[in-house]
């Protein structure tokens, strides 16, 4: 937080208050306000990294659950397990000039010391500790070792003007004035540095050895220090040693950040997760035991210790920590590349299929828990809203998509090790044989088939690019599936397929060998509208299947539809096709059934819908003329389907008795959470009691009520109990329309 204090102090007028009785000038006021705003932004960034809220909710309270036992603000960042490195760096900084290693670039008044390591390894934390010690020494001893101590964050893209301004403010403790040119700014900076022993810390320096401009820019960045006093130092942190060497560090003065041993890492994790929080003895012992298991999953990443530990510290309840132990937060991004666009629903389905999601209560849905996890990652800025894209189902128009923050990408890569692997354009190497999650960007299809054949431990295969097929390549696709069946541990298989000639579809029958993928839970084979897919009888052997996604496919056939009832774990079948298979009532986990037709045929009776109470979104029921009584309609149990938001009820036969229709509609009372109701082909003369408020379970959240091709002479007038109702619309053959505000 010293950085914030520095920024806030520098935002204040540099002159004493008594000299400002007449007030600050507009220019000075503007600069001070800009600095305060910058300090606030810095605070929010640090709080985000520590996973703490930087804003309150709309009621002015902190956005933390009210029933959470919290230890309050996270402890200050602390160096743990790096004492040797810290002492080594301090010793190098204070070396006499005759002991100092010669600079590798030129004979200058300064020497360069570097810290390098992977993202999240603790480089910046170590450098910050050095900075704090030198600042403290300077404050306690006015002379100090260094006369000027400056901290500058560089990052991948930087502007010299901004860097020099930061140096000026670090050296003078004053707001940097506006200069009319970079040259004038540099001259004034050099005037402040001239003849002084300086410590400049450059944090997060990036360097591309293949780009000569990078080297030139780095030399310009440190050029103001040439006017300093002998014994000046530059301390640099970077992910690569090349950046340190480019700035002039001798090889012996480049310090690699090594892995912490397990015991030290556990100490670090528990410091951020529990520390000196006030927790009862029994609970503390339980939390410490659970914390040991969580720490093992973090693979000794200091950044993971801070971020995960700080999040757990917000809620010191045993059940919350147990839930954290049972999930793999840092593998939840499934090895997706940077800037890859993901929707909330897509990621939730993948997490559930991969087994990342555990529930602690019988009534909890895994998807609901997964959505909470997703929202948690968004609130921590690990997942960021990127924009909108068309929803493949077409029901919701457009949906939000998110991108993975670079910080989480780095963290996931660090923690997952060899578990996750990506094949990008130009890849010619070998895929690790023990890889579990494989994401394929650009590829050569034959090379890909060869690379995947021996991956016996593979659990997730996502082929992101479209597989373009020529007219004669269906056999090749079938052989590819035969090869895939050797991946017996596969849980997630996702690909997109299309013919090269647009406007032409193709027919593809999946081979029987697909039935050998016994552990498959998520099967995505997304195709355009005109493609026809046929599933073999062997598909019904995939008893663990949860989600089947065929994209825009409108022609989908089951060669042995009568066996679909064996897929007892099936949650969703996504396609544009009108799904038509019997005995759907056996699939009690089903969450999506856009279309169902009631008929007299065995397996298509109305009672098939009775126990499908996990259905959500939209349900369209046709063939209601085949329901013959109110009692039979009640058995459909629409009131128990509380996650349905849109319902369409259709009578397809005009010859059905209006009296029977009225009785049936009376028995089709929907849930109180329904938002949109559409009734088609209704020839009854009366409105059901649940629509007029004389029924206990009426749909109180209903917003839109549509009557299409119905015989009602008048729309219902006594709907005051439907407080949320906005529109009552009737479409008859004359296309008349009425609305209720």
PyMOL commands that set and color helices and strands:
alter all, ss='L'
color gray80, all
select helices_A, chain A and resi 2-11+17-20+26-49+83-93+123-140+160-172+182-193+212-227+241-246+251-253+262-273+281-297+302-313+318-325+329-331+344-354+366-379+406-416+445-452+474-484+512-516+537-541+561-566+584-586+606-609+624-626+630-634+638-640+658-667+689-691
alter helices_A, ss='H'
color red, helices_A
select strands_A, chain A and resi 110-116+148-155+198-205+232-238+254-256+342-343+383-390+398-404+420-423+437-440+460-469+492-499+507-509+522-527+532-535+547-551+555-558+572-574+595-597+616-622+643-650+676-680+704-708+727-731
alter strands_A, ss='S'
color yellow, strands_A
deselect
rebuild
show_as cartoon
